[in-house]
Amino acid sequence: MSVHVQKFGGTSVGTPERIKHVARLILDTKKKTGDQMVIVVSAMGHTTDELIELASKVSSVRNNREMDMLLATGEQVSISLLCMAIHELGAKAISLTGFQARIKAEQVYSKARILQIETEKIKKLLDEDNIVVIAGFQGVADDTEIVTLGRGGSDTTAVALAASLNANVCDIYTDVEGIYTADPRIVPNAKKLKEVSYEEMLELASLGAQVLHPRAVECASSYDTIIHVRSTFSENVGTFVKGVEDLEVKNAISGVAIDKNQAKLALLQVPDKPGVAAKLFTAIADGGYIVDMIIQSVQESQNNDISFTVAKDDLEAVSMITKKVAEEIGCKAVVSDSNVAKVSIVGAGMVGHAGVAASMFKALGDAGINIQMISTSEIKVSCIVDLDECEHAARVIHNVLIPSDIAQ
């Protein structure tokens, strides 16, 4: 008998009425498919944020172990209530915490990664005709310690379970109907995609698309697990995330994404000597900060300018590190700008289509939008623009590069 894994996010289980609706959805799927059902659930609504706020009222010092102990209770509420709703409909269900489900993870509080899932207990409960409801976002380290998996942890839990149980598809239920070519709140004519590759989805997720977390996509790609992103509140088919070899790639571009959590730093008149860039970026990496785009421009006077971007939240800390290195290497000045955003296009079809980047740059130029930095890969082109212009930039690019018939 096949295993069917479904994950329901916080919005999907945000109220008692929605929990009852999810229970009916689960039983409908079980009836239609005859599959054994494994369900992963997030905390209700804004519970996680409320628990974080509650902790801040008790202590100004964050204790990561106790925070994980606290935050893990959110999913415990959801799984127990959902099981009660399934029982009310006359079916068997049992809830399991990450500890009980034997989701083994690193002993890294607040951002642990799943190492292994011991599936014997889950399989036994399924064979007893239970719907097994498992808490997302959490695991167990060193056999006793409760740890949480960080943002997107419930998606990752669901995909890891699907891989471990050899499920053909992992349904990720959310409050949108699938993956769109852009954020419909910013680009009103955005289209829902029928399917998208792991590589494209990973780029879109890392560039700001919030439907799936990059870690979940990485896990799905590693184990060739198909993800079906769909709405809890609609019966429509959503978007399938799968290997590019299984796709019929017709279009150069699959999506346009905006990342407003960007800041730009520049070192001016850096001495043109070997090892200077290594010294700078090693210091930043040693501080635990991630650099995104990097550009070095060559000047005539044996000096270079080096520009790079980091997360806006990291700007202050990275600026301090950068200024310290700048003094050591003898550059003229360090300047920063937090009033920027990154606009990107993503598409596996770019590999076989010439002129895509040129079309993007022309569209921005025709709209009077200045490009400050550019980075490219085989399936992505990103530009740094003024923050105030990023949404207009996304609409302009989408209108030029996304065909009207891309939706299925």
C-alpha positions as CSV (number, residue, x, y, z in Angstrom):
1,M,0.0,0.0,0.0
2,S,1.3,3.5,-0.9
3,V,2.0,6.2,1.6
4,H,0.6,9.7,1.1
5,V,2.2,12.6,2.9
6,Q,0.4,15.9,3.4
7,K,1.6,19.0,5.2
8,F,-0.7,21.7,6.4
9,G,0.7,25.1,7.3
10,G,-0.4,27.5,10.1
11,T,-3.0,29.3,8.1
12,S,-4.6,26.0,7.2
13,V,-5.1,25.0,10.8
14,G,-5.5,28.5,12.2
15,T,-9.0,28.0,13.7
16,P,-11.1,25.1,15.0
17,E,-13.3,25.4,11.8
18,R,-10.2,25.1,9.6
19,I,-8.9,22.1,11.6
20,K,-12.2,20.4,11.0
21,H,-12.0,21.3,7.3
22,V,-8.4,19.8,7.1
23,A,-9.7,16.6,8.8
24,R,-12.3,16.2,6.1
25,L,-9.7,16.8,3.4
26,I,-7.5,14.1,4.8
27,L,-10.3,11.6,5.0
28,D,-11.4,12.4,1.4
29,T,-7.9,11.8,0.2
30,K,-7.7,8.5,2.0
31,K,-11.0,7.4,0.6
32,K,-10.1,8.4,-3.0
33,T,-6.6,6.9,-3.0
34,G,-6.7,4.1,-0.5
35,D,-3.3,5.2,0.7
36,Q,-1.9,5.2,4.1
37,M,-1.9,8.8,5.4
38,V,0.9,10.6,7.1
39,I,0.1,14.3,8.0
40,V,2.6,17.0,9.1
41,V,1.1,20.0,10.8
42,S,2.5,23.5,11.7
43,A,1.5,25.5,14.7
44,M,-1.9,27.2,14.5
45,G,-1.9,30.7,12.9
46,H,0.6,33.0,14.5
47,T,1.2,30.8,17.5
48,T,5.0,30.7,17.0
49,D,5.3,34.5,16.8
50,E,3.1,34.7,19.9
51,L,5.3,32.3,21.8
52,I,8.4,34.3,20.9
53,E,6.8,37.5,22.1
54,L,5.7,35.7,25.3
55,A,9.3,34.6,26.0
56,S,10.5,38.2,25.4
57,K,8.2,39.4,28.2
58,V,9.8,36.9,30.6
59,S,13.5,37.4,29.8
60,S,15.6,39.7,27.7
61,V,18.2,37.0,27.2
62,R,17.4,34.3,24.7
63,N,18.2,30.8,25.8
64,N,18.0,28.7,22.7
65,R,17.4,25.4,24.4
66,E,14.4,26.7,26.4
67,M,13.1,28.5,23.3
68,D,13.1,25.2,21.4
69,M,11.3,23.6,24.3
70,L,8.7,26.4,24.2
71,L,8.2,26.7,20.4
72,A,7.8,22.9,20.0
73,T,4.6,23.2,22.0
74,G,2.8,25.0,19.2
75,E,2.8,22.0,16.9
76,Q,1.9,19.8,19.8
77,V,-1.4,21.7,20.1
78,S,-2.1,21.4,16.4
79,I,-1.5,17.6,16.1
80,S,-3.6,16.8,19.0
81,L,-6.5,19.0,17.9
82,L,-6.4,17.6,14.4
83,C,-6.5,14.0,15.7
84,M,-9.5,14.9,17.8
85,A,-11.2,16.3,14.7
86,I,-10.4,13.1,12.7
87,H,-11.8,10.9,15.6
88,E,-15.0,13.0,15.5
89,L,-15.4,11.9,11.9
90,G,-15.1,8.3,12.8
91,A,-11.5,7.5,11.7
92,K,-8.5,6.4,13.6
93,A,-5.6,8.8,14.1
94,I,-2.7,9.2,16.4
95,S,-0.4,12.2,17.0
96,L,3.3,12.1,17.4
97,T,5.8,14.8,18.4
98,G,9.1,14.9,16.5
99,F,10.6,13.0,19.5
100,Q,8.0,10.3,19.3
101,A,8.3,10.0,15.5
102,R,12.0,9.6,15.9
103,I,13.0,12.5,13.7
104,K,16.6,12.6,14.6
105,A,18.4,15.9,14.1
106,E,21.6,17.8,14.9
107,Q,22.0,19.1,18.4
108,V,21.8,22.7,17.1
109,Y,19.0,24.6,18.8
110,S,16.7,26.8,16.7
111,K,18.1,25.7,13.3
112,A,18.8,21.9,13.5
113,R,19.0,19.8,10.3
114,I,17.3,16.4,10.0
115,L,19.8,13.6,10.0
116,Q,17.6,10.5,9.9
117,I,14.1,9.4,10.5
118,E,13.5,6.0,12.1
119,T,10.3,4.9,10.5
120,E,9.5,1.6,12.2
121,K,7.0,3.1,14.7
122,I,5.3,5.2,12.0
123,K,5.0,2.1,9.7
124,K,3.5,0.0,12.6
125,L,0.9,2.7,13.3
126,L,0.0,3.0,9.6
127,D,-0.4,-0.8,9.4
128,E,-2.9,-0.5,12.3
129,D,-5.0,1.7,10.0
130,N,-4.1,4.9,11.8
131,I,-3.8,8.3,10.2
132,V,-0.4,9.4,11.7
133,V,-0.3,13.1,12.5
134,I,3.3,14.4,13.1
135,A,4.5,17.7,14.5
136,G,6.5,19.6,11.9
137,F,9.4,22.0,12.7
138,Q,10.9,19.7,15.4
139,G,13.2,16.8,16.0
140,V,15.2,15.0,18.6
141,A,19.0,15.3,19.1
142,D,21.1,12.9,21.1
143,D,17.9,10.8,21.8
144,T,16.6,13.2,24.4
145,E,16.9,16.9,23.4
146,I,14.1,18.6,21.6
147,V,15.3,20.9,18.8
148,T,13.5,23.0,16.2
149,L,14.4,23.1,12.6
150,G,14.1,26.9,11.9
151,R,12.0,28.7,9.3
152,G,10.4,26.3,6.8
153,G,11.0,23.4,9.2
154,S,7.5,21.9,8.7
155,D,8.0,21.8,4.9
156,T,11.3,20.1,5.5
157,T,9.8,17.6,7.9
158,A,7.1,16.6,5.4
159,V,9.5,16.2,2.5
160,A,12.0,14.2,4.7
161,L,9.1,11.9,5.8
162,A,7.9,11.4,2.2
163,A,11.5,10.5,1.2
164,S,11.9,8.1,4.2
165,L,8.6,6.4,3.6
166,N,9.0,6.2,-0.2
167,A,5.9,8.3,-0.9
168,N,5.5,9.3,-4.5
169,V,4.3,12.8,-3.8
170,C,4.4,15.2,-0.9
171,D,1.4,17.5,-0.8
172,I,2.2,20.9,0.7
173,Y,-1.1,22.6,1.5
174,T,-1.0,26.4,2.0
175,D,-3.2,29.5,1.5
176,V,-2.2,29.9,-2.2
177,E,-3.1,27.7,-5.1
178,G,0.5,27.0,-6.2
179,I,3.7,28.6,-7.4
180,Y,3.2,31.7,-9.5
181,T,5.4,33.5,-12.0
182,A,5.6,36.4,-9.5
183,D,3.9,37.5,-6.3
184,P,0.3,38.2,-7.4
185,R,0.1,41.0,-4.8
186,I,2.9,42.9,-6.7
187,V,2.3,41.6,-10.3
188,P,-1.5,41.3,-10.8
189,N,-1.2,39.3,-14.0
190,A,1.1,36.7,-12.5
191,K,0.3,33.2,-13.7
192,K,0.1,29.9,-11.8
193,L,2.7,27.4,-13.0
194,K,1.7,23.8,-13.7
195,E,5.2,22.6,-12.8
196,V,8.6,23.9,-12.0
197,S,12.0,22.2,-11.6
198,Y,13.8,21.7,-8.3
199,E,16.5,24.0,-9.5
200,E,14.1,26.8,-10.4
201,M,12.2,26.4,-7.2
202,L,15.4,26.5,-5.1
203,E,16.4,29.7,-6.8
204,L,13.0,31.3,-6.4
205,A,12.8,30.3,-2.8
206,S,16.2,31.7,-2.0
207,L,15.3,34.9,-3.9
208,G,12.4,35.7,-1.7
209,A,9.5,33.5,-2.9
210,Q,8.0,32.3,0.4
211,V,5.8,29.4,-0.7
212,L,8.5,26.8,-0.1
213,H,11.6,26.9,2.0
214,P,14.9,26.2,0.2
215,R,15.8,23.4,2.7
216,A,12.6,21.5,1.8
217,V,13.4,21.9,-1.9
218,E,17.0,20.7,-1.4
219,C,15.7,17.6,0.4
220,A,13.1,16.9,-2.3
221,S,15.8,17.2,-5.0
222,S,18.2,14.9,-3.2
223,Y,15.6,12.1,-2.9
224,D,13.7,12.8,-6.1
225,T,10.5,13.4,-4.1
226,I,7.8,15.3,-6.1
227,I,6.2,18.2,-4.2
228,H,2.6,19.3,-5.0
229,V,2.0,22.8,-3.7
230,R,-1.7,23.5,-3.5
231,S,-4.4,25.4,-1.6
232,T,-6.2,24.0,1.5
233,F,-9.2,26.1,0.4
234,S,-9.5,25.0,-3.2
235,E,-9.9,21.7,-5.0
236,N,-7.8,22.9,-8.0
237,V,-4.6,21.2,-8.9
238,G,-1.6,23.2,-7.8
239,T,2.0,23.2,-8.9
240,F,4.3,20.2,-9.1
241,V,7.9,20.6,-8.2
242,K,10.0,17.9,-9.8
243,G,13.3,17.1,-11.6
244,V,14.0,19.2,-14.7
245,E,14.4,16.0,-16.7
246,D,10.7,15.3,-16.1
247,L,9.6,18.7,-17.4
248,E,8.8,19.8,-20.9
249,V,10.7,23.1,-20.8
250,K,8.9,25.4,-23.2
251,N,9.6,28.8,-21.7
252,A,12.9,30.6,-21.0
253,I,11.6,32.2,-17.8
254,S,9.5,30.6,-15.1
255,G,9.4,33.4,-12.5
256,V,10.3,36.9,-11.4
257,A,11.3,37.3,-7.7
258,I,12.0,40.3,-5.5
259,D,14.2,40.3,-2.4
260,K,13.8,43.5,-0.3
261,N,16.1,42.2,2.5
262,Q,19.2,43.4,0.7
263,A,21.9,46.0,1.5
264,K,25.0,47.0,-0.6
265,L,28.5,47.8,0.7
266,A,31.4,49.1,-1.3
267,L,35.1,49.5,-0.6
268,L,36.5,52.4,-2.6
269,Q,40.0,52.4,-4.1
270,V,41.2,49.1,-2.8
271,P,44.9,48.4,-3.4
272,D,45.3,46.0,-6.4
273,K,47.2,43.3,-4.5
274,P,46.8,39.5,-4.3
275,G,44.8,38.2,-1.3
276,V,42.9,41.5,-0.6
277,A,39.5,40.1,-1.5
278,A,40.2,36.8,0.3
279,K,41.1,38.8,3.5
280,L,37.8,40.7,3.3
281,F,35.4,37.9,2.6
282,T,37.2,35.5,5.0
283,A,36.6,38.0,7.8
284,I,32.9,38.3,6.9
285,A,32.5,34.5,6.7
286,D,34.3,34.0,10.0
287,G,31.6,36.3,11.5
288,G,28.9,34.0,10.3
289,Y,27.6,36.3,7.6
290,I,26.7,35.4,4.0
291,V,27.6,37.5,1.0
292,D,25.5,37.4,-2.1
293,M,26.5,39.4,-5.1
294,I,30.1,40.6,-5.6
295,I,31.5,43.0,-8.2
296,Q,35.1,44.2,-8.6
297,S,35.7,47.1,-10.9
298,V,39.2,47.9,-12.1
299,Q,40.5,51.5,-11.9
300,E,43.4,53.0,-13.8
301,S,45.5,53.9,-10.7
302,Q,46.3,50.4,-9.5
303,N,43.2,50.5,-7.2
304,N,39.9,48.6,-7.4
305,D,36.4,49.2,-6.1
306,I,34.7,46.1,-4.5
307,S,31.0,46.1,-4.1
308,F,28.9,43.3,-2.5
309,T,25.5,42.6,-1.0
310,V,24.4,41.1,2.3
311,A,21.1,40.7,4.1
312,K,19.8,44.0,5.3
313,D,19.6,42.6,8.8
314,D,23.3,41.9,8.8
315,L,24.4,45.3,7.4
316,E,25.5,46.9,10.7
317,A,27.6,44.0,11.8
318,V,29.1,43.4,8.3
319,S,29.9,47.1,8.0
320,M,31.9,47.0,11.2
321,I,33.9,44.0,9.9
322,T,34.4,45.6,6.5
323,K,35.6,48.9,8.0
324,K,38.2,47.1,10.1
325,V,39.5,45.2,7.1
326,A,39.5,48.4,5.0
327,E,41.8,50.1,7.5
328,E,44.2,47.1,7.5
329,I,44.4,47.0,3.7
330,G,44.5,50.7,3.2
331,C,41.4,51.4,1.1
332,K,40.0,54.9,0.8
333,A,36.5,54.5,2.2
334,V,33.6,52.1,2.9
335,V,30.1,53.2,1.9
336,S,26.8,51.4,2.4
337,D,23.2,51.6,1.1
338,S,20.2,49.8,2.6
339,N,17.8,51.4,0.1
340,V,18.2,48.7,-2.5
341,A,16.4,45.5,-3.5
342,K,17.2,42.5,-5.8
343,V,15.0,41.7,-8.7
344,S,15.7,38.3,-10.4
345,I,14.4,36.2,-13.3
346,V,14.7,32.4,-13.0
347,G,14.2,29.8,-15.7
348,A,15.7,26.4,-16.7
349,G,14.8,27.4,-20.3
350,M,17.4,30.1,-20.3
351,V,20.1,27.5,-21.0
352,G,18.6,27.1,-24.6
353,H,17.4,30.7,-25.2
354,A,19.8,33.5,-26.3
355,G,19.2,37.1,-25.3
356,V,17.1,36.7,-22.2
357,A,19.4,38.9,-20.0
358,A,19.5,41.5,-22.8
359,S,15.7,41.6,-22.9
360,M,15.6,42.0,-19.1
361,F,18.1,44.9,-19.2
362,K,16.3,46.6,-22.1
363,A,13.0,46.4,-20.3
364,L,14.5,48.0,-17.2
365,G,16.2,50.6,-19.3
366,D,13.1,51.5,-21.2
367,A,11.3,52.0,-17.9
368,G,14.0,54.3,-16.7
369,I,15.1,51.9,-13.9
370,N,18.9,52.0,-13.2
371,I,20.8,48.8,-12.6
372,Q,23.4,49.0,-9.9
373,M,24.8,45.5,-9.9
374,I,24.3,42.3,-11.9
375,S,24.9,38.6,-11.3
376,T,24.1,35.6,-13.4
377,S,24.0,31.8,-13.4
378,E,22.8,29.3,-16.0
379,I,19.2,29.7,-14.8
380,K,19.2,33.1,-13.0
381,V,19.8,36.7,-13.7
382,S,19.7,39.2,-10.7
383,C,19.9,43.0,-10.6
384,I,20.2,45.4,-7.7
385,V,17.9,48.4,-8.1
386,D,16.6,51.1,-5.8
387,L,14.2,49.7,-3.2
388,D,11.4,52.2,-4.3
389,E,11.6,50.9,-7.9
390,C,11.8,47.1,-7.3
391,E,8.1,46.4,-7.6
392,H,7.7,48.4,-10.8
393,A,10.8,46.6,-12.1
394,A,9.2,43.2,-11.4
395,R,6.0,44.2,-13.3
396,V,8.0,45.5,-16.2
397,I,10.2,42.4,-16.5
398,H,7.2,40.1,-16.1
399,N,5.2,41.9,-18.9
400,V,8.2,41.5,-21.3
401,L,9.5,38.1,-20.5
402,I,6.6,35.9,-19.2
403,P,4.3,34.7,-22.0
404,S,0.6,35.0,-21.4
405,D,0.0,31.3,-22.1
406,I,2.5,30.0,-19.5
407,A,-0.3,29.0,-17.1
408,Q,-1.8,25.5,-17.5
